[in-house]
Every structure is written in C-alpha cells, then in structure tokens.
Amino acid sequence: MPTEYQSRSELVSLGKMLYERGYVAATDGNLSVRLDNDRILSTPTAMCKGRMRPADMVIVNLDGGRVAGRRDVSSEIGMHLLVYRMRPDVQGIVHAHPPTATGFAAAGMALNQPLVCEVVIGLGSIPLASYGTPGTSELTDALEPLVPQYDAILMSNHGVVAYGHTLEDAYMKMETVEHFAQIALVTHMLGRQQPLAGHELEKLVVARSKYKGHKSAAPMPLAMPQFAKLES
C-alpha cells in the first residue's frame, strides 16, 4: 500500500500525463485514490491537471466531506464514491474526456465490439451509460447498474471513467479505452468490421479471468453486427 505522499505524487504525475496526452483540457477531469477504508485522496476542483502539486490534493470521507486540504472538493466526487462503495477491489479512479472515446459517447455509441484481442483480455466491453448531469445523482444513478461488472464506462455526452486495483491501473485502462476508440473509429470509417469469432472470443475471456484487477464478468458480446447505440 503506497504512503499518502506517494499517492499525492502519483496523482500529480498521472494528472500531468492526462493533460499532456490531450485526455483533458483546461480544468477538466479528476482522479482519486483510496487511502484506507474511510478516506479518499482526490484532485481538487477547478485546477488544471497538468499543473497540480502534491499539496493541492484534498482528502474526503465516504460522504464526500472534506477532512483535509485547502482546496475545494471536486463537484464530481460522488461518481468516485459510488465506485469505491460498490467495488471494494478498486483503489484508484480516473475520469477524463479523451477525444475519440468521448466522441463515441457523444454519438451514443458503446465500445463493445470484439475487434482487438488485447482489449478483450485487458478490459472487456466498454458500455455506454445514459446521460446524467455532472455532479448530480442523475449521473451516479446512470452509472450504478454498470459499475459492478465493468472496469471502464462511457458516459453519454460527457466522457469516460475508468478504475482499477491501483491508480496506475485505472490510468492504463483509460489509455486502452482511447486507443481502442481510435481503432474502432477507423473500422467505422472503412465501413467494415471483422469481429472475433465466438469460439476465439471465449478463449480470450477465459484468459482474461486470470488477470488481477480485471472483471471476468464483463466480456465482449459474442456477436454484434454493428456498433451498439443508446436507445432513444
């Protein structure tokens, strides 16, 4: 278990990586890490993720109340607390707006095609949650049915949230989501997809269950003729 200072430093480092990769702009996005059973260390609100310092972080309790730190708590802390409550295995969360994946979310399209073997093994299906106003119970209500079975979720007209057994693991899942979105977009532009066959997919799902911190109950669908779209 990392020390509090190590966690603060990691939030700074990964926040900077999000900013430099263009996954967040201005003061967008937020990251957090579980310190213990009662406390969450989070990035503050209204601060560029590329310019944070360890002392800028905020400690909150499981009700979202600030218990330490001079800056204000993120308005989206409720999303983080929901995941921590529902997933005891989760130690870190990253919320960002990577352009291609967020484009899919804005188009009402999930990333649930079994197109790339590494994505099936490393992450699985990436569902699309219905729209909820950021910072309100609408958003957490939309996410709640999906959190137990998935490690990354697209949020309609909003962005992406990813979580894992470490903060770095959550960040890597965010990278995987965006990379897969770029590949899926290319297949969409080409007008043709070649999903993995059912028997090949089943073998990958079995392999995936052996990886620490990955939800084996969230496989890609065995057969999907086109990109899934949010029902209107």
Secondary structure, DSSP 8 states (H G I E B T S, - for coil): ---HHHHHHHHHHHHHHHHHTTSS-TT--EEEEE-SSSEEEE-BSS--TTS--GGG-EEEETTS-EEE-SS-B-TTHHHHHHHHHH-TT--EEEEE--HHHHHHHHTTB-B-----HHHHHHT--B-EE----TTSHHHHHHHTTTTTT-SEEEETTTEEEEEESSHHHHHHHHHHHHHHHHHHHHHHHHT------HHHHHHHHHHHTTSTT--TT----S--SS--B---
